[in-house]
Amino acid sequence: MTGRAAEQQEPQQPQEPQEPQEPQRLRVVVADDQAAVREPLAAVLALAEGIEVVAAAANGTEVLAAVAAGPVDVVLMDLRMPVMDGIETTRRLAGEHPQVAVVVLTTFADDDSILGALGAGARGYLTKNAGRQDITRAIRAAAAGQSVLDREVQDRLLATVRAKAPAPARPLPEDLTPREREVLALIGQGLPNRGIAEQLFISEATVKTHINNLFAKAGIRDRPDAVRRAIASGLA
């Protein structure tokens, strides 16, 4: 291009600065058959940063209808509900809407309830003495594909698994690093990601990386399976 042609070229107009996009809010359905629990809980969660309560349901059928009307990211699920209970609803969601995470919030922490809910596909399990921060943390973790169990539930689950743990069906792979074995041992003791990070003086992001690697190497399906493998392998 000659100098004269460059002079004749029209100057480019400055581009309008783009406004930063607001982070997407997590869309939550609150399910509880008691209005005295359901409505205050929905109101409290609606005030939490990054969370939008899109529906409140009194039974599993209403949950499925709300999710079908969607979009929904997380269902905060009571277990004992009429028409369709929380375990059956969780099972239906896992089959029909696997992108929707379920966090159980219930007064029941017996073995049948815990194992039934986790077996149906729930990613989190809290009892109703959990505080607002615990609940919102569990919702965010479940939406990110993580599992959150409160301390009482962890203790019951560990006791049940230890009582029923068979001899190791397959040994842990030899290529697990020492750090991955440490992480697996702490999972076997019931520690959540935050607790593991504090114990090992590393970040939660690093913990997640170790968990992803050891799950892939050892063929571990989920957190309860990791607990079983840790106990059966003598790490916990």
GIDANOR-V796309 format. One line per field, one symbol per residue. ss: DSSP state (H for helix, E for strand, C for the rest). phi: phi as a letter, one per 30 degrees, with the letter a starting at -180 (. if undefined). A space follows every 50 residues. Layout:
# GIDANOR-V796309
ss->???
phi->???
This chain:
# GIDANOR-V796309
ss->CCHHHHHHCCCCCCCCCCCCCCCCCEEEEEECCCHHHHHHHHHHHHCCCC EEEEEEECCHHHHHHHHHHCCCCEEEECCCCCCCCHHHHHHHHHHHCCCC EEEEEECCCCHHHHHHHHHHCCCEEEECCCCHHHHHHHHHHHHCCCCEEC HHHHHHHHHHHHHHCCCCCCCCCCCCCHHHHHHHHHHHCCCCHHHHHHHH CCCHHHHHHHHHHHHHHHCCCCHHHHHHHHHHCCCC
phi->.dddddddddddddddddddddedddcbccbadcddcddddddddddddi bbdcabbcaddddddddddgdbcbcccdccbdibdddddddddddcbddc dccdbbdcbdedddddddddkdcbbbcddddeddddddddddddiccbbd eddedddddddddcdddedbdddddddedddddddddddjddeddddddc hbddddeedddedddddciddadeddddddddcidb
